[in-house]
Amino acid sequence: MNRRANIVALLAALAFLPQLLAFRADKKPLNIKTAMTKLKDGLKAIETNAADPKKHPQCLSGVLDLEDAVNGAKLSDPPLAGKQAKEERAAYVRDYRKAMIELQKDLLDLEAAVLDGDAEKIKAACDKVGSAQNAGHSKFNPRK
């Protein structure tokens, strides 16, 4: 009986596979500059509104927008990828993507802090996101 349930579950999952693949195919890289501007501005708005519990729904919406922006930027190559030596480019892009994954984790922590409604946790999570953003800029888009 358990085997039959597993087969039914597998067939049901396979039925949704085309829709899932079509959804992922629609995801396009987001311009990194646009995404990082959204991150900077959104983070500032969340920090400003964190102390007011009535504004936490706004904060939550802002965090979700930041998560979307970072996910879109993660699908792009970093600005200096084309300037890397051919044999180093793949590793450079991989490192960028891993850094973006860490940033996404920090944003999930921020989302949890907003859901908890704890202004101190929100501030700490915002600081962590800001630090991750600065570290990423230092490595992948340093100022001249």
N, CA, C and O atoms as a GROMACS GRO file, in nm:
protein
  576
    1MET      N    1   0.082  -0.119   0.000
    1MET     CA    2   0.000   0.000   0.000
    1MET      C    3   0.087   0.126   0.000
    1MET      O    4   0.057   0.222  -0.070
    2ASN      N    5   0.195   0.125   0.077
    2ASN     CA    6   0.285   0.239   0.083
    2ASN      C    7   0.352   0.264  -0.052
    2ASN      O    8   0.372   0.378  -0.093
    3ARG      N    9   0.385   0.157  -0.120
    3ARG     CA   10   0.448   0.170  -0.251
    3ARG      C   11   0.353   0.237  -0.349
    3ARG      O   12   0.394   0.320  -0.430
    4ARG      N   13   0.227   0.199  -0.341
    4ARG     CA   14   0.127   0.256  -0.430
    4ARG      C   15   0.112   0.407  -0.404
    4ARG      O   16   0.099   0.485  -0.498
    5ALA      N   17   0.113   0.446  -0.277
    5ALA     CA   18   0.103   0.588  -0.243
    5ALA      C   19   0.223   0.665  -0.297
    5ALA      O   20   0.208   0.778  -0.344
    6ASN      N   21   0.341   0.606  -0.289
    6ASN     CA   22   0.461   0.670  -0.342
    6ASN      C   23   0.452   0.688  -0.493
    6ASN      O   24   0.493   0.792  -0.546
    7ILE      N   25   0.399   0.590  -0.562
    7ILE     CA   26   0.386   0.598  -0.708
    7ILE      C   27   0.285   0.708  -0.744
    7ILE      O   28   0.308   0.785  -0.838
    8VAL      N   29   0.176   0.715  -0.672
    8VAL     CA   30   0.075   0.819  -0.697
    8VAL      C   31   0.136   0.957  -0.673
    8VAL      O   32   0.114   1.049  -0.752
    9ALA      N   33   0.210   0.972  -0.565
    9ALA     CA   34   0.274   1.100  -0.534
    9ALA      C   35   0.374   1.138  -0.643
    9ALA      O   36   0.380   1.255  -0.683
   10LEU      N   37   0.451   1.043  -0.691
   10LEU     CA   38   0.548   1.069  -0.797
   10LEU      C   39   0.477   1.113  -0.925
   10LEU      O   40   0.520   1.209  -0.990
   11LEU      N   41   0.371   1.044  -0.961
   11LEU     CA   42   0.296   1.081  -1.082
   11LEU      C   43   0.234   1.220  -1.069
   11LEU      O   44   0.230   1.296  -1.166
   12ALA      N   45   0.186   1.252  -0.951
   12ALA     CA   46   0.129   1.386  -0.930
   12ALA      C   47   0.237   1.493  -0.944
   12ALA      O   48   0.214   1.598  -1.005
   13ALA      N   49   0.354   1.466  -0.888
   13ALA     CA   50   0.465   1.562  -0.899
   13ALA      C   51   0.507   1.578  -1.045
   13ALA      O   52   0.533   1.690  -1.090
   14LEU      N   53   0.513   1.470  -1.118
   14LEU     CA   54   0.551   1.477  -1.259
   14LEU      C   55   0.449   1.555  -1.341
   14LEU      O   56   0.484   1.618  -1.440
   15ALA      N   57   0.324   1.550  -1.300
   15ALA     CA   58   0.220   1.623  -1.372
   15ALA      C   59   0.245   1.774  -1.366
   15ALA      O   60   0.208   1.846  -1.459
   16PHE      N   61   0.306   1.822  -1.258
   16PHE     CA   62   0.331   1.965  -1.243
   16PHE      C   63   0.467   2.007  -1.297
   16PHE      O   64   0.496   2.127  -1.303
   17LEU      N   65   0.551   1.914  -1.335
   17LEU     CA   66   0.686   1.945  -1.382
   17LEU      C   67   0.688   2.043  -1.499
   17LEU      O   68   0.767   2.138  -1.496
   18PRO      N   69   0.606   2.026  -1.602
   18PRO     CA   70   0.610   2.123  -1.714
   18PRO      C   71   0.581   2.266  -1.670
   18PRO      O   72   0.644   2.360  -1.718
   19GLN      N   73   0.484   2.284  -1.578
   19GLN     CA   74   0.453   2.419  -1.531
   19GLN      C   75   0.570   2.477  -1.452
   19GLN      O   76   0.601   2.595  -1.464
   20LEU      N   77   0.632   2.393  -1.371
   20LEU     CA   78   0.746   2.439  -1.292
   20LEU      C   79   0.860   2.481  -1.384
   20LEU      O   80   0.921   2.586  -1.363
   21LEU      N   81   0.890   2.401  -1.484
   21LEU     CA   82   0.998   2.434  -1.577
   21LEU      C   83   0.965   2.560  -1.657
   21LEU      O   84   1.054   2.641  -1.682
   22ALA      N   85   0.841   2.576  -1.696
   22ALA     CA   86   0.801   2.696  -1.769
   22ALA      C   87   0.815   2.819  -1.681
   22ALA      O   88   0.858   2.924  -1.728
   23PHE      N   89   0.779   2.806  -1.554
   23PHE     CA   90   0.794   2.918  -1.460
   23PHE      C   91   0.939   2.957  -1.448
   23PHE      O   92   0.971   3.076  -1.453
   24ARG      N   93   1.028   2.862  -1.431
   24ARG     CA   94   1.171   2.891  -1.417
   24ARG      C   95   1.227   2.949  -1.547
   24ARG      O   96   1.317   3.032  -1.543
   25ALA      N   97   1.176   2.905  -1.661
   25ALA     CA   98   1.226   2.956  -1.789
   25ALA      C   99   1.194   3.105  -1.804
   25ALA      O  100   1.264   3.177  -1.874
   26ASP      N  101   1.087   3.150  -1.739
   26ASP     CA  102   1.048   3.290  -1.746
   26ASP      C  103   1.137   3.380  -1.662
   26ASP      O  104   1.139   3.502  -1.682
   27LYS      N  105   1.211   3.322  -1.568
   27LYS     CA  106   1.298   3.402  -1.482
   27LYS      C  107   1.416   3.451  -1.564
   27LYS      O  108   1.489   3.372  -1.625
   28LYS      N  109   1.433   3.581  -1.565
   28LYS     CA  110   1.542   3.641  -1.642
   28LYS      C  111   1.635   3.712  -1.546
   28LYS      O  112   1.593   3.761  -1.441
   29PRO      N  113   1.762   3.718  -1.584
   29PRO     CA  114   1.854   3.795  -1.500
   29PRO      C  115   1.808   3.940  -1.489
   29PRO      O  116   1.756   3.997  -1.584
   30LEU      N  117   1.829   3.997  -1.372
   30LEU     CA  118   1.795   4.136  -1.348
   30LEU      C  119   1.925   4.216  -1.358
   30LEU      O  120   2.031   4.171  -1.315
   31ASN      N  121   1.915   4.333  -1.415
   31ASN     CA  122   2.030   4.421  -1.420
   31ASN      C  123   2.085   4.437  -1.278
   31ASN      O  124   2.012   4.476  -1.187
   32ILE      N  125   2.212   4.408  -1.260
   32ILE     CA  126   2.271   4.409  -1.127
   32ILE      C  127   2.264   4.547  -1.064
   32ILE      O  128   2.235   4.560  -0.945
   33LYS      N  129   2.288   4.650  -1.142
   33LYS     CA  130   2.284   4.786  -1.088
   33LYS      C  131   2.144   4.818  -1.036
   33LYS      O  132   2.130   4.877  -0.928
   34THR      N  133   2.042   4.780  -1.110
   34THR     CA  134   1.904   4.801  -1.068
   34THR      C  135   1.876   4.724  -0.939
   34THR      O  136   1.815   4.778  -0.846
   35ALA      N  137   1.920   4.600  -0.933
   35ALA     CA  138   1.897   4.517  -0.815
   35ALA      C  139   1.966   4.575  -0.692
   35ALA      O  140   1.908   4.578  -0.584
   36MET      N  141   2.089   4.620  -0.708
   36MET     CA  142   2.163   4.673  -0.594
   36MET      C  143   2.107   4.807  -0.547
   36MET      O  144   2.112   4.838  -0.428
   37THR      N  145   2.054   4.887  -0.641
   37THR     CA  146   1.988   5.011  -0.601
   37THR      C  147   1.862   4.979  -0.522
   37THR      O  148   1.835   5.044  -0.420
   38LYS      N  149   1.786   4.880  -0.567
   38LYS     CA  150   1.668   4.837  -0.492
   38LYS      C  151   1.707   4.788  -0.353
   38LYS      O  152   1.639   4.818  -0.255
   39LEU      N  153   1.817   4.714  -0.345
   39LEU     CA  154   1.863   4.662  -0.216
   39LEU      C  155   1.899   4.776  -0.122
   39LEU      O  156   1.856   4.777  -0.006
   40LYS      N  157   1.976   4.870  -0.170
   40LYS     CA  158   2.020   4.984  -0.087
   40LYS      C  159   1.900   5.066  -0.039
   40LYS      O  160   1.887   5.094   0.080
   41ASP      N  161   1.813   5.103  -0.132
   41ASP     CA  162   1.698   5.186  -0.097
   41ASP      C  163   1.599   5.110  -0.008
   41ASP      O  164   1.545   5.165   0.087
   42GLY      N  165   1.576   4.985  -0.041
   42GLY     CA  166   1.483   4.904   0.036
   42GLY      C  167   1.531   4.879   0.178
   42GLY      O  168   1.453   4.882   0.273
   43LEU      N  169   1.660   4.855   0.191
   43LEU     CA  170   1.719   4.832   0.323
   43LEU      C  171   1.704   4.956   0.410
   43LEU      O  172   1.673   4.948   0.529
   44LYS      N  173   1.728   5.072   0.349
   44LYS     CA  174   1.715   5.198   0.423
   44LYS      C  175   1.570   5.217   0.470
   44LYS      O  176   1.547   5.260   0.583
   45ALA      N  177   1.474   5.187   0.385
   45ALA     CA  178   1.332   5.201   0.422
   45ALA      C  179   1.295   5.105   0.535
   45ALA      O  180   1.221   5.142   0.626
   46ILE      N  181   1.346   4.984   0.528
   46ILE     CA  182   1.316   4.886   0.633
   46ILE      C  183   1.376   4.931   0.766
   46ILE      O  184   1.311   4.923   0.870
   47GLU      N  185   1.500   4.978   0.762
   47GLU     CA  186   1.563   5.027   0.886
   47GLU      C  187   1.484   5.144   0.945
   47GLU      O  188   1.467   5.152   1.067
   48THR      N  189   1.436   5.232   0.860
   48THR     CA  190   1.359   5.348   0.904
   48THR      C  191   1.227   5.306   0.968
   48THR      O  192   1.184   5.365   1.068
   49ASN      N  193   1.162   5.205   0.912
   49ASN     CA  194   1.030   5.164   0.957
   49ASN      C  195   1.031   5.055   1.065
   49ASN      O  196   0.926   5.022   1.119
   50ALA      N  197   1.147   5.000   1.096
   50ALA     CA  198   1.155   4.885   1.187
   50ALA      C  199   1.102   4.914   1.326
   50ALA      O  200   1.045   4.825   1.390
   51ALA      N  201   1.118   5.035   1.375
   51ALA     CA  202   1.078   5.068   1.511
   51ALA      C  203   0.927   5.080   1.527
   51ALA      O  204   0.876   5.077   1.639
   52ASP      N  205   0.856   5.094   1.418
   52ASP     CA  206   0.711   5.112   1.423
   52ASP      C  207   0.640   4.982   1.384
   52ASP      O  208   0.636   4.947   1.266
   53PRO      N  209   0.584   4.910   1.482
   53PRO     CA  210   0.517   4.783   1.451
   53PRO      C  211   0.406   4.795   1.346
   53PRO      O  212   0.378   4.699   1.274
   54LYS      N  213   0.344   4.911   1.338
   54LYS     CA  214   0.239   4.931   1.238
   54LYS      C  215   0.294   4.928   1.095
   54LYS      O  216   0.221   4.907   0.999
   55LYS      N  217   0.424   4.951   1.084
   55LYS     CA  218   0.486   4.954   0.951
   55LYS      C  219   0.555   4.821   0.917
   55LYS      O  220   0.617   4.810   0.811
   56HIS      N  221   0.544   4.722   1.002
   56HIS     CA  222   0.608   4.594   0.975
   56HIS      C  223   0.552   4.524   0.851
   56HIS      O  224   0.628   4.457   0.780
   57PRO      N  225   0.421   4.537   0.820
   57PRO     CA  226   0.374   4.480   0.693
   57PRO      C  227   0.446   4.543   0.572
   57PRO      O  228   0.476   4.474   0.475
   58GLN      N  229   0.472   4.674   0.580
   58GLN     CA  230   0.549   4.742   0.474
   58GLN      C  231   0.690   4.685   0.468
   58GLN      O  232   0.744   4.659   0.361
   59CYS      N  233   0.748   4.666   0.586
   59CYS     CA  234   0.885   4.610   0.593
   59CYS      C  235   0.888   4.472   0.529
   59CYS      O  236   0.979   4.440   0.452
   60LEU      N  237   0.788   4.390   0.561
   60LEU     CA  238   0.784   4.254   0.507
   60LEU      C  239   0.774   4.257   0.355
   60LEU      O  240   0.843   4.182   0.286
   61SER      N  241   0.688   4.343   0.304
   61SER     CA  242   0.675   4.357   0.159
   61SER      C  243   0.809   4.402   0.098
   61SER      O  244   0.849   4.355  -0.009
   62GLY      N  245   0.876   4.494   0.167
   62GLY     CA  246   1.006   4.540   0.120
   62GLY      C  247   1.111   4.430   0.117
   62GLY      O  248   1.190   4.421   0.024
   63VAL      N  249   1.110   4.347   0.220
   63VAL     CA  250   1.206   4.235   0.224
   63VAL      C  251   1.180   4.140   0.107
   63VAL      O  252   1.274   4.094   0.043
   64LEU      N  253   1.055   4.112   0.080
   64LEU     CA  254   1.022   4.022  -0.032
   64LEU      C  255   1.069   4.081  -0.164
   64LEU      O  256   1.117   4.009  -0.251
   65ASP      N  257   1.056   4.212  -0.180
   65ASP     CA  258   1.106   4.278  -0.301
   65ASP      C  259   1.259   4.265  -0.310
   65ASP      O  260   1.313   4.243  -0.419
   66LEU      N  261   1.326   4.278  -0.196
   66LEU     CA  262   1.472   4.264  -0.196
   66LEU      C  263   1.513   4.122  -0.232
   66LEU      O  264   1.608   4.102  -0.307
   67GLU      N  265   1.441   4.025  -0.180
   67GLU     CA  266   1.471   3.885  -0.213
   67GLU      C  267   1.457   3.862  -0.363
   67GLU      O  268   1.541   3.795  -0.424
   68ASP      N  269   1.352   3.917  -0.423
   68ASP     CA  270   1.333   3.904  -0.568
   68ASP      C  271   1.446   3.972  -0.645
   68ASP      O  272   1.497   3.916  -0.742
   69ALA      N  273   1.485   4.091  -0.602
   69ALA     CA  274   1.591   4.165  -0.670
   69ALA      C  275   1.723   4.088  -0.665
   69ALA      O  276   1.793   4.077  -0.766
   70VAL      N  277   1.756   4.036  -0.548
   70VAL     CA  278   1.882   3.963  -0.534
   70VAL      C  279   1.878   3.833  -0.614
   70VAL      O  280   1.978   3.794  -0.674
   71ASN      N  281   1.764   3.767  -0.616
   71ASN     CA  282   1.753   3.646  -0.696
   71ASN      C  283   1.773   3.677  -0.844
   71ASN      O  284   1.841   3.601  -0.914
   72GLY      N  285   1.716   3.786  -0.890
   72GLY     CA  286   1.736   3.824  -1.030
   72GLY      C  287   1.880   3.860  -1.060
   72GLY      O  288   1.932   3.824  -1.166
   73ALA      N  289   1.945   3.929  -0.968
   73ALA     CA  290   2.085   3.967  -0.988
   73ALA      C  291   2.176   3.844  -0.984
   73ALA      O  292   2.278   3.839  -1.051
   74LYS      N  293   2.137   3.747  -0.905
   74LYS     CA  294   2.219   3.625  -0.893
   74LYS      C  295   2.229   3.553  -1.027
   74LYS      O  296   2.327   3.485  -1.054
   75LEU      N  297   2.128   3.569  -1.111
   75LEU     CA  298   2.126   3.501  -1.240
   75LEU      C  299   2.213   3.571  -1.344
   75LEU      O  300   2.235   3.518  -1.453
   76SER      N  301   2.262   3.689  -1.311
   76SER     CA  302   2.348   3.765  -1.402
   76SER      C  303   2.495   3.739  -1.371
   76SER      O  304   2.530   3.694  -1.262
   77ASP      N  305   2.579   3.768  -1.466
   77ASP     CA  306   2.723   3.764  -1.440
   77ASP      C  307   2.763   3.894  -1.370
   77ASP      O  308   2.706   3.999  -1.399
   78PRO      N  309   2.859   3.887  -1.279
   78PRO     CA  310   2.903   4.010  -1.213
   78PRO      C  311   2.969   4.104  -1.315
   78PRO      O  312   3.018   4.058  -1.418
   79PRO      N  313   2.970   4.234  -1.286
   79PRO     CA  314   3.018   4.333  -1.382
   79PRO      C  315   3.159   4.306  -1.436
   79PRO      O  316   3.187   4.333  -1.552
   80LEU      N  317   3.248   4.255  -1.353
   80LEU     CA  318   3.386   4.237  -1.397
   80LEU      C  319   3.416   4.096  -1.448
   80LEU      O  320   3.532   4.062  -1.471
   81ALA      N  321   3.314   4.015  -1.467
   81ALA     CA  322   3.336   3.878  -1.513
   81ALA      C  323   3.408   3.874  -1.648
   81ALA      O  324   3.496   3.792  -1.670
   82GLY      N  325   3.368   3.964  -1.736
   82GLY     CA  326   3.428   3.967  -1.869
   82GLY      C  327   3.575   4.007  -1.869
   82GLY      O  328   3.646   3.983  -1.967
   83LYS      N  329   3.621   4.067  -1.761
   83LYS     CA  330   3.760   4.110  -1.753
   83LYS      C  331   3.851   4.005  -1.689
   83LYS      O  332   3.972   4.024  -1.678
   84GLN      N  333   3.790   3.894  -1.647
   84GLN     CA  334   3.869   3.786  -1.586
   84GLN      C  335   3.934   3.702  -1.696
   84GLN      O  336   3.881   3.690  -1.807
   85ALA      N  337   4.048   3.647  -1.664
   85ALA     CA  338   4.113   3.555  -1.758
   85ALA      C  339   4.018   3.438  -1.785
   85ALA      O  340   3.944   3.395  -1.696
   86LYS      N  341   4.020   3.389  -1.907
   86LYS     CA  342   3.926   3.284  -1.948
   86LYS      C  343   3.924   3.167  -1.850
   86LYS      O  344   3.818   3.115  -1.817
   87GLU      N  345   4.041   3.125  -1.805
   87GLU     CA  346   4.050   3.008  -1.716
   87GLU      C  347   4.002   3.040  -1.573
   87GLU      O  348   3.976   2.949  -1.495
   88GLU      N  349   3.990   3.168  -1.540
   88GLU     CA  350   3.946   3.207  -1.406
   88GLU      C  351   3.800   3.252  -1.402
   88GLU      O  352   3.742   3.266  -1.295
   89ARG      N  353   3.743   3.275  -1.518
   89ARG     CA  354   3.609   3.333  -1.525
   89ARG      C  355   3.503   3.245  -1.458
   89ARG      O  356   3.422   3.296  -1.382
   90ALA      N  357   3.502   3.117  -1.485
   90ALA     CA  358   3.400   3.028  -1.429
   90ALA      C  359   3.406   3.029  -1.276
   90ALA      O  360   3.301   3.032  -1.211
   91ALA      N  361   3.524   3.025  -1.220
   91ALA     CA  362   3.538   3.028  -1.074
   91ALA      C  363   3.492   3.163  -1.018
   91ALA      O  364   3.430   3.169  -0.912
   92TYR      N  365   3.523   3.270  -1.088
   92TYR     CA  366   3.482   3.404  -1.045
   92TYR      C  367   3.330   3.415  -1.041
   92TYR      O  368   3.273   3.465  -0.944
   93VAL      N  369   3.264   3.369  -1.146
   93VAL     CA  370   3.118   3.373  -1.154
   93VAL      C  371   3.058   3.281  -1.047
   93VAL      O  372   2.958   3.316  -0.985
   94ARG      N  373   3.118   3.165  -1.025
   94ARG     CA  374   3.071   3.074  -0.921
   94ARG      C  375   3.080   3.140  -0.784
   94ARG      O  376   2.987   3.132  -0.704
   95ASP      N  377   3.193   3.207  -0.756
   95ASP     CA  378   3.211   3.275  -0.628
   95ASP      C  379   3.108   3.387  -0.610
   95ASP      O  380   3.055   3.408  -0.500
   96TYR      N  381   3.080   3.458  -0.718
   96TYR     CA  382   2.978   3.563  -0.714
   96TYR      C  383   2.841   3.503  -0.678
   96TYR      O  384   2.770   3.553  -0.592
   97ARG      N  385   2.809   3.396  -0.746
   97ARG     CA  386   2.678   3.335  -0.722
   97ARG      C  387   2.667   3.283  -0.578
   97ARG      O  388   2.562   3.296  -0.516
   98LYS      N  389   2.775   3.226  -0.527
   98LYS     CA  390   2.775   3.179  -0.388
   98LYS      C  391   2.761   3.296  -0.291
   98LYS      O  392   2.694   3.284  -0.188
   99ALA      N  393   2.823   3.408  -0.323
   99ALA     CA  394   2.809   3.527  -0.238
   99ALA      C  395   2.664   3.576  -0.240
   99ALA      O  396   2.611   3.619  -0.138
  100MET      N  397   2.601   3.569  -0.356
  100MET     CA  398   2.461   3.609  -0.366
  100MET      C  399   2.371   3.514  -0.288
  100MET      O  400   2.271   3.556  -0.230
  101ILE      N  401   2.405   3.387  -0.285
  101ILE     CA  402   2.329   3.290  -0.206
  101ILE      C  403   2.340   3.325  -0.057
  101ILE      O  404   2.242   3.317   0.016
  102GLU      N  405   2.460   3.363  -0.013
  102GLU     CA  406   2.477   3.403   0.127
  102GLU      C  407   2.396   3.529   0.158
  102GLU      O  408   2.338   3.542   0.265
  103LEU      N  409   2.391   3.620   0.062
  103LEU     CA  410   2.310   3.740   0.078
  103LEU      C  411   2.162   3.702   0.089
  103LEU      O  412   2.088   3.760   0.169
  104GLN      N  413   2.119   3.607   0.009
  104GLN     CA  414   1.981   3.560   0.017
  104GLN      C  415   1.951   3.502   0.156
  104GLN      O  416   1.844   3.524   0.210
  105LYS      N  417   2.045   3.428   0.212
  105LYS     CA  418   2.028   3.373   0.346
  105LYS      C  419   2.012   3.486   0.448
  105LYS      O  420   1.928   3.479   0.538
  106ASP      N  421   2.093   3.590   0.433
  106ASP     CA  422   2.082   3.705   0.523
  106ASP      C  423   1.946   3.773   0.509
  106ASP      O  424   1.888   3.818   0.608
  107LEU      N  425   1.896   3.779   0.387
  107LEU     CA  426   1.763   3.838   0.365
  107LEU      C  427   1.653   3.752   0.427
  107LEU      O  428   1.553   3.805   0.476
  108LEU      N  429   1.671   3.621   0.425
  108LEU     CA  430   1.573   3.534   0.490
  108LEU      C  431   1.575   3.556   0.642
  108LEU      O  432   1.470   3.553   0.707
  109ASP      N  433   1.694   3.578   0.698
  109ASP     CA  434   1.703   3.611   0.839
  109ASP      C  435   1.632   3.743   0.869
  109ASP      O  436   1.566   3.757   0.971
  110LEU      N  437   1.647   3.839   0.778
  110LEU     CA  438   1.579   3.967   0.794
  110LEU      C  439   1.428   3.947   0.788
  110LEU      O  440   1.353   4.005   0.867
  111GLU      N  441   1.383   3.866   0.695
  111GLU     CA  442   1.240   3.838   0.684
  111GLU      C  443   1.188   3.776   0.815
  111GLU      O  444   1.082   3.815   0.863
  112ALA      N  445   1.262   3.682   0.870
  112ALA     CA  446   1.221   3.619   0.996
  112ALA      C  447   1.216   3.722   1.109
  112ALA      O  448   1.124   3.719   1.192
  113ALA      N  449   1.312   3.813   1.112
  113ALA     CA  450   1.314   3.916   1.216
  113ALA      C  451   1.192   4.008   1.203
  113ALA      O  452   1.132   4.046   1.304
  114VAL      N  453   1.155   4.041   1.080
  114VAL     CA  454   1.037   4.125   1.060
  114VAL      C  455   0.912   4.048   1.105
  114VAL      O  456   0.824   4.106   1.169
  115LEU      N  457   0.905   3.921   1.072
  115LEU     CA  458   0.790   3.841   1.114
  115LEU      C  459   0.781   3.832   1.266
  115LEU      O  460   0.672   3.829   1.322
  116ASP      N  461   0.897   3.828   1.332
  116ASP     CA  462   0.899   3.825   1.479
  116ASP      C  463   0.860   3.961   1.538
  116ASP      O  464   0.820   3.969   1.654
  117GLY      N  465   0.872   4.067   1.458
  117GLY     CA  466   0.836   4.200   1.505
  117GLY      C  467   0.934   4.259   1.605
  117GLY      O  468   0.898   4.347   1.683
  118ASP      N  469   1.056   4.212   1.601
  118ASP     CA  470   1.159   4.256   1.697
  118ASP      C  471   1.249   4.360   1.630
  118ASP      O  472   1.330   4.326   1.544
  119ALA      N  473   1.234   4.487   1.670
  119ALA     CA  474   1.308   4.597   1.606
  119ALA      C  475   1.458   4.578   1.617
  119ALA      O  476   1.532   4.611   1.524
  120GLU      N  477   1.506   4.525   1.730
  120GLU     CA  478   1.651   4.504   1.746
  120GLU      C  479   1.702   4.396   1.652
  120GLU      O  480   1.809   4.410   1.593
  121LYS      N  481   1.625   4.288   1.636
  121LYS     CA  482   1.663   4.182   1.543
  121LYS      C  483   1.661   4.234   1.398
  121LYS      O  484   1.747   4.200   1.317
  122ILE      N  485   1.562   4.317   1.370
  122ILE     CA  486   1.552   4.373   1.234
  122ILE      C  487   1.675   4.459   1.207
  122ILE      O  488   1.735   4.449   1.100
  123LYS      N  489   1.711   4.543   1.302
  123LYS     CA  490   1.829   4.630   1.286
  123LYS      C  491   1.954   4.545   1.267
  123LYS      O  492   2.035   4.574   1.178
  124ALA      N  493   1.972   4.441   1.349
  124ALA     CA  494   2.089   4.354   1.337
  124ALA      C  495   2.092   4.283   1.202
  124ALA      O  496   2.197   4.270   1.140
  125ALA      N  497   1.975   4.237   1.157
  125ALA     CA  498   1.969   4.169   1.027
  125ALA      C  499   1.997   4.267   0.913
  125ALA      O  500   2.064   4.231   0.816
  126CYS      N  501   1.948   4.390   0.925
  126CYS     CA  502   1.977   4.492   0.823
  126CYS      C  503   2.128   4.520   0.818
  126CYS      O  504   2.186   4.534   0.711
  127ASP      N  505   2.190   4.528   0.936
  127ASP     CA  506   2.335   4.551   0.941
  127ASP      C  507   2.410   4.437   0.873
  127ASP      O  508   2.508   4.459   0.802
  128LYS      N  509   2.364   4.314   0.895
  128LYS     CA  510   2.428   4.197   0.834
  128LYS      C  511   2.414   4.200   0.681
  128LYS      O  512   2.508   4.170   0.608
  129VAL      N  513   2.295   4.236   0.634
  129VAL     CA  514   2.273   4.247   0.489
  129VAL      C  515   2.362   4.357   0.432
  129VAL      O  516   2.423   4.338   0.327
  130GLY      N  517   2.369   4.471   0.500
  130GLY     CA  518   2.455   4.581   0.454
  130GLY      C  519   2.601   4.541   0.448
  130GLY      O  520   2.672   4.578   0.355
  131SER      N  521   2.646   4.467   0.548
  131SER     CA  522   2.786   4.420   0.549
  131SER      C  523   2.812   4.324   0.434
  131SER      O  524   2.917   4.330   0.370
  132ALA      N  525   2.717   4.234   0.409
  132ALA     CA  526   2.732   4.140   0.298
  132ALA      C  527   2.736   4.213   0.165
  132ALA      O  528   2.813   4.178   0.076
  133GLN      N  529   2.654   4.316   0.153
  133GLN     CA  530   2.653   4.396   0.030
  133GLN      C  531   2.788   4.466   0.012
  133GLN      O  532   2.843   4.467  -0.098
  134ASN      N  533   2.840   4.524   0.118
  134ASN     CA  534   2.970   4.592   0.109
  134ASN      C  535   3.081   4.495   0.073
  134ASN      O  536   3.168   4.527  -0.008
  135ALA      N  537   3.080   4.377   0.134
  135ALA     CA  538   3.182   4.276   0.104
  135ALA      C  539   3.173   4.232  -0.042
  135ALA      O  540   3.274   4.214  -0.110
  136GLY      N  541   3.050   4.215  -0.090
  136GLY     CA  542   3.031   4.176  -0.229
  136GLY      C  543   3.081   4.283  -0.325
  136GLY      O  544   3.142   4.252  -0.428
  137HIS      N  545   3.054   4.408  -0.292
  137HIS     CA  546   3.103   4.517  -0.378
  137HIS      C  547   3.256   4.521  -0.377
  137HIS      O  548   3.317   4.544  -0.482
  138SER      N  549   3.316   4.500  -0.263
  138SER     CA  550   3.463   4.501  -0.255
  138SER      C  551   3.524   4.397  -0.346
  138SER      O  552   3.628   4.421  -0.409
  139LYS      N  553   3.460   4.280  -0.353
  139LYS     CA  554   3.518   4.172  -0.433
  139LYS      C  555   3.475   4.175  -0.579
  139LYS      O  556   3.556   4.149  -0.668
  140PHE      N  557   3.348   4.206  -0.604
  140PHE     CA  558   3.295   4.189  -0.740
  140PHE      C  559   3.268   4.318  -0.815
  140PHE      O  560   3.244   4.314  -0.936
  141ASN      N  561   3.271   4.432  -0.747
  141ASN     CA  562   3.251   4.559  -0.815
  141ASN      C  563   3.323   4.670  -0.739
  141ASN      O  564   3.261   4.767  -0.694
  142PRO      N  565   3.455   4.655  -0.725
  142PRO     CA  566   3.530   4.755  -0.647
  142PRO      C  567   3.528   4.892  -0.716
  142PRO      O  568   3.531   4.901  -0.839
  143ARG      N  569   3.524   4.995  -0.635
  143ARG     CA  570   3.532   5.132  -0.687
  143ARG      C  571   3.676   5.158  -0.732
  143ARG      O  572   3.772   5.107  -0.674
  144LYS      N  573   3.687   5.238  -0.835
  144LYS     CA  574   3.821   5.269  -0.887
  144LYS      C  575   3.887   5.375  -0.806
  144LYS      O  576   4.000   5.414  -0.836
   0.00000   0.00000   0.00000
